[in-house]
Amino acid sequence: MCGIVGYVGPKEAKDVVVEGLKKLEYRGYDSSGIAYFQDHSIEVIKTKGKIIELEKKLVGQRTCGKLAIGHTRWATHGRPTDVNAHPHRTPRVALVHNGIIENHAELKQELIKKGYEFVSETDTEVLAVLIHSKLDEGLTPMQAVQKSLAAVEGAFALAIIIKGAEDQLFIAKNLNPLIIGLGKDEMLVASDISAIIRHTNRFIILEDNEMGVVSNSGCTITDFSGKKITKEVKETSWNPTLAEKEGYKHFMKKEIFEQPRALADTLSDIVDNERFRINLRDFPLAKEEIQNISRIVIVACGTSYHAGLVGKFFIENLCGLHTEVDLASEFRYRNPIIDKHTVMLLISQSGETIDTIGALMEARARGAKIVSICNVRESTIDRKSDYTIFTDAGPEIGVASTKAFTAQLMCLAAIALFLRQEINGKDHHMTTKYVEELLKIPGAINQILGNDSAIQEIAREFFNYRDFLYLGRGNNFPIALEGALKLKEISYIHAEGYAAGEMKHGPIALIDEEMPVVVIAPRDRYYQKTLSNLEEVKSREGIIISLGTERDEKLMSLSKAYMSVPPIDELFYPLLTVVPLQLLAYYIADFRGTDIDQPRNLAKSVTVE
């Protein structure tokens, strides 16, 4: 979602801020802007569209000095226009905001009655005017910010500059993420570590209901009442080059090809190579507690939800534990049946998904143990969980998730095997067999990627079609959902994923000579049933793109196009079958000329409801 960058230090501030905004483009946005001081007045440059449009407006602008704030906006309240873009300003205040001010309408009416005027449709401008009104009452800048925060309801991460305090950035956080980067004689503020990693790997994480003042000499953090708080300095091991394209045309393609490395790194943290066992160090449940688990509830959004659906197959097949999968956006708006014998398993790439955080808090209040799978250390979900298993995928910049998804599947398989070990500790032989299969997966994906040119040719043949149907059975049904999601996300082609056995209950009415049907049919227990579905498609003139195991002559004879994966234990086929579908979606989108890394209307991390 929206991105924040702020800088104070010896460098040209607007250059540092714009550079940081570019690193946040992957979050999704429709406008951008920057604010800084010019001759003791606040200057704001902003525009709808891409950051390149902002850079054009900045050409010829004088040096802005040593302090600036910037923003990429994903529209919620108010259309994506120049006026609604951030920063929002008054003669005395400029600020950028991630989140939603829920009581903005009431506050706006109060301020209008006092004679204040508004120019935008946004909830954010209300906060800028509110702070200005408190300054007009004679409060200091810090007092004005504190008093204003006390009046607002909702979620926010804020960076604020105030006339008269021109060497300071004021910041505040509630629900939406915000960090402070600690540099040498410089300080940075951002909603995401990737925006500032080039300048420092040392940072402070703001918690909810914390605010601060940042200058080039340091920062002071308080709660909203003004009580000082001592914060721990964190360090990240992420390398800045991981957030670069490194010769690839798009981040998405780079990240597809990084999957063997990402999965090998993830495995290295959780597999005991000497005993071929899963080692989840410091897992929060003792063996007897694991044996008393009544059920597992997996909660996630989007692609992570599809990973959870595969995880259900892993856990129920390997452990015999009843497992449910729920959408985080729905979970807390009903009356979920959760107790102390429930394990809540959360999945989030960013660790900042607002709906998943809400589900976490609901489950914790009901006594559940919280285990999370996450790609970002020190994210909100990591910090609020009892235990986190990290997908060592490195930063994922493309909005359409690829390497994070397969790393999530690897972590889910590891959790299932770990629980199996604890529930049935004598079953060493089968556990070893499954671990050996997991260790084969990075190499198998390398083999698939080596055939990407063939998948590119399939994409060339089909990129002009307008509708696709994806079919899969068993643990490949979620991969049908994920394959369809990838295609629609980045190519804007309508695509639907279905359980193959459900085709006769509606989707079969759509099948004709204009409807490509992608059928996932590796040689598993569902193979013959899936072949029957494929025959039904063919008899109705459907165009079949099939995905099978190596050279499956039967599939090839029935299909107009064919993709394959190497053989593996059938439980783990989803880790392989998703990769050709990622490549197919990527190449179709590339032929269509869409914005693959930043598809329209989408955001990488959804931090507002």
LINBELFEN-V750697 format. One record per pair of residues at least 6 apart in sequence whose C-alpha atoms are under 7 Angstrom apart, sorted by the first residue. I is the first residue (numbers start at 0). J is the second residue. Records with the same first field share a line. If there is no record, write none. Layout:
# LINBELFEN-V750697
I->J ; J
This chain:
# LINBELFEN-V750697
0->26 ; 27 ; 28 ; 73 ; 602 ; 603 ; 604 ; 605 ; 606
1->26 ; 28 ; 71 ; 72 ; 73 ; 97
2->23 ; 70 ; 71 ; 72 ; 97 ; 190
3->69 ; 70 ; 71 ; 95 ; 189 ; 190
4->16 ; 19 ; 20 ; 68 ; 69 ; 70 ; 188 ; 189 ; 190
5->16 ; 67 ; 68 ; 69 ; 187 ; 188 ; 189
6->12 ; 16 ; 66 ; 67 ; 68 ; 186 ; 187 ; 188
7->65 ; 66 ; 67 ; 185 ; 186 ; 187 ; 214 ; 215
8->65 ; 66 ; 184 ; 185 ; 186 ; 215
9->65 ; 185
10->65
11->63 ; 64 ; 65
12->63 ; 64 ; 65 ; 66 ; 67
13->63 ; 67
16->67 ; 68 ; 69
19->194 ; 195
20->70 ; 71 ; 194
21->50
22->193 ; 194
23->194
25->396 ; 397 ; 398 ; 596 ; 597 ; 603
26->398 ; 602 ; 603 ; 604
27->73 ; 597 ; 601 ; 602 ; 603
28->71 ; 72 ; 73
29->47 ; 48 ; 49 ; 72 ; 73 ; 74 ; 79
30->46 ; 47 ; 48 ; 49 ; 71 ; 72 ; 79 ; 84
31->45 ; 46 ; 47 ; 50 ; 53 ; 70 ; 71 ; 72 ; 84 ; 85
32->44 ; 45 ; 46 ; 53 ; 69 ; 70 ; 71 ; 84 ; 85 ; 86
33->43 ; 44 ; 45 ; 67 ; 68 ; 69 ; 70 ; 86
34->41 ; 42 ; 43 ; 44 ; 67 ; 68 ; 69 ; 86 ; 93
35->41 ; 42 ; 43 ; 63 ; 66 ; 67 ; 68
36->42 ; 63
37->63
40->162
41->90
43->86
45->53 ; 81 ; 84 ; 85
46->52 ; 53 ; 81 ; 84
47->79 ; 80 ; 81 ; 84
66->166
68->158
69->86 ; 95
70->85 ; 86 ; 95
72->84 ; 85
76->120 ; 121 ; 122
77->83 ; 120 ; 121
82->119
83->119 ; 120 ; 121
85->95
86->93 ; 94 ; 95
87->93 ; 94 ; 95 ; 124 ; 127
88->94 ; 127
89->127 ; 128
91->131 ; 161 ; 162
92->127 ; 131 ; 160 ; 161 ; 162
93->127 ; 159 ; 160 ; 161
94->127 ; 157 ; 158 ; 159 ; 160
95->157 ; 158 ; 159
96->123 ; 155 ; 156 ; 157 ; 158
97->155 ; 156 ; 157 ; 175
98->154 ; 155 ; 156 ; 175 ; 607
99->122 ; 153 ; 154 ; 155
100->122 ; 123 ; 151 ; 152 ; 153 ; 154
101->152 ; 153
102->151 ; 152
103->122 ; 125
106->125
107->125
129->147
130->143 ; 144 ; 147
133->143
134->140 ; 143
140->161
145->223
154->173 ; 174 ; 175
155->172 ; 173 ; 174 ; 175
156->171 ; 172 ; 173 ; 175 ; 176 ; 177
157->170 ; 171 ; 172
158->168 ; 169 ; 170 ; 171
159->168 ; 169 ; 170
160->167 ; 168 ; 169
166->214
167->212 ; 213 ; 214
168->212 ; 213 ; 214
169->211 ; 212 ; 213
170->210 ; 211 ; 212
171->209 ; 210 ; 211
172->205 ; 206 ; 207 ; 208 ; 209 ; 210
173->207 ; 208
174->207
175->606
176->190
177->189 ; 190 ; 204 ; 205
178->188 ; 189 ; 190 ; 202 ; 203 ; 204 ; 205
179->187 ; 188 ; 189 ; 202 ; 203 ; 204
180->186 ; 187 ; 188 ; 195 ; 199 ; 201 ; 202 ; 203
181->187 ; 199 ; 201 ; 202
182->198 ; 199
184->215 ; 216
185->215 ; 216
186->214 ; 215 ; 217
196->239
197->239
200->234 ; 235
201->232 ; 233 ; 234 ; 235
202->232 ; 233 ; 234
203->230 ; 231 ; 232 ; 233
208->222 ; 223
209->220 ; 221 ; 222 ; 223
210->220 ; 221 ; 222 ; 223
211->218 ; 219 ; 220 ; 221
212->218 ; 219 ; 220
213->219
220->227 ; 228
221->227 ; 228
237->393
241->393 ; 394
242->394 ; 396
244->250 ; 253
247->253
249->596
250->396 ; 397 ; 596
251->397 ; 596
254->395 ; 401 ; 402
255->401 ; 402
256->448
257->402
258->402
259->441 ; 442 ; 444 ; 445
261->391 ; 392 ; 402 ; 406
262->406 ; 441
263->441
264->391
265->390 ; 391 ; 406
269->277 ; 278 ; 279
270->276 ; 277 ; 278
271->277 ; 278
275->431 ; 434
276->430 ; 431 ; 434
277->413 ; 416 ; 417
282->386
283->385 ; 386
286->421
289->422
290->422
291->340
292->340 ; 341
293->340 ; 341
294->320 ; 321 ; 322 ; 341 ; 342
295->321 ; 322 ; 323 ; 341 ; 342 ; 343 ; 344
296->322 ; 323 ; 324 ; 342 ; 343 ; 344
297->307 ; 323 ; 324 ; 325 ; 343 ; 344 ; 345
298->304 ; 324 ; 325 ; 326 ; 327 ; 344 ; 345 ; 346
299->325 ; 326 ; 327 ; 345 ; 346 ; 347 ; 355
300->326 ; 327
302->400 ; 404 ; 481
303->346 ; 347 ; 404
304->326
305->477 ; 481
306->404 ; 407 ; 408
307->324
308->324 ; 477
309->474 ; 477
310->408 ; 411 ; 412
311->322 ; 323
312->474
313->412 ; 415
314->320 ; 415
315->321 ; 322
317->415 ; 416 ; 419
318->415 ; 418 ; 419
327->354 ; 355 ; 358
328->354
330->358
331->358 ; 361
337->362 ; 365 ; 367
338->365 ; 366 ; 367
339->366 ; 367 ; 368
340->367
341->367 ; 368
342->367 ; 368 ; 369
343->367 ; 368 ; 369 ; 370
344->369 ; 370 ; 371
345->370 ; 371 ; 372
346->371 ; 372 ; 373
347->372 ; 373
348->373 ; 374 ; 403
349->373 ; 374 ; 375 ; 604
350->373 ; 375 ; 378 ; 379 ; 380 ; 381
351->378 ; 379 ; 380 ; 604 ; 606
352->604 ; 605 ; 606
353->605 ; 606 ; 607 ; 608
354->608
356->380
368->385
369->384 ; 385 ; 386
370->384 ; 385 ; 386 ; 387
371->381 ; 384 ; 386 ; 387 ; 388
372->387 ; 388 ; 389 ; 390 ; 407
373->387 ; 388 ; 389 ; 390
374->389 ; 390 ; 391 ; 392
381->387
388->410
390->403 ; 406 ; 407 ; 410
392->402 ; 403 ; 406
397->596 ; 597
398->596 ; 597 ; 602 ; 603
399->485 ; 488
405->574
408->574
416->430
436->567 ; 568
443->565
444->575
447->564
454->582 ; 583
455->583 ; 586
457->560
458->583 ; 586 ; 587
459->587 ; 590
462->587 ; 590 ; 591
465->492 ; 493
466->492 ; 493 ; 494 ; 514
467->493 ; 494 ; 495 ; 514 ; 515 ; 516
468->494 ; 495 ; 496 ; 515 ; 516 ; 517
469->479 ; 483 ; 495 ; 496 ; 497 ; 516 ; 517 ; 518
470->476 ; 479 ; 496 ; 497 ; 498 ; 499 ; 517 ; 518 ; 519
471->479 ; 497 ; 498 ; 499 ; 518 ; 519
472->498 ; 499 ; 525 ; 529
474->573
475->519 ; 573
476->497 ; 498
478->573 ; 577
479->496 ; 497
480->495 ; 496 ; 497
482->577 ; 580 ; 581
483->494 ; 495 ; 496
485->581 ; 584
486->492 ; 494 ; 584
487->493 ; 494
488->598
489->588 ; 593 ; 595 ; 598
490->587 ; 588 ; 591 ; 593
499->529 ; 532
510->536 ; 539 ; 541
511->539 ; 540 ; 541
512->540 ; 541 ; 542
514->541 ; 542
515->541 ; 542 ; 543 ; 544
516->541 ; 542 ; 543 ; 544
517->543 ; 544 ; 545
518->544 ; 545 ; 546
519->545 ; 546 ; 547
520->526 ; 529 ; 546 ; 547
521->546 ; 547 ; 548
522->547 ; 548
523->569
542->559
543->558 ; 559 ; 560
544->558 ; 559 ; 560 ; 561
545->554 ; 558 ; 560 ; 561 ; 562
546->561 ; 562 ; 563
547->562 ; 563 ; 564
548->563 ; 564 ; 565 ; 566
549->563 ; 564 ; 565
555->561
564->575 ; 576
588->595
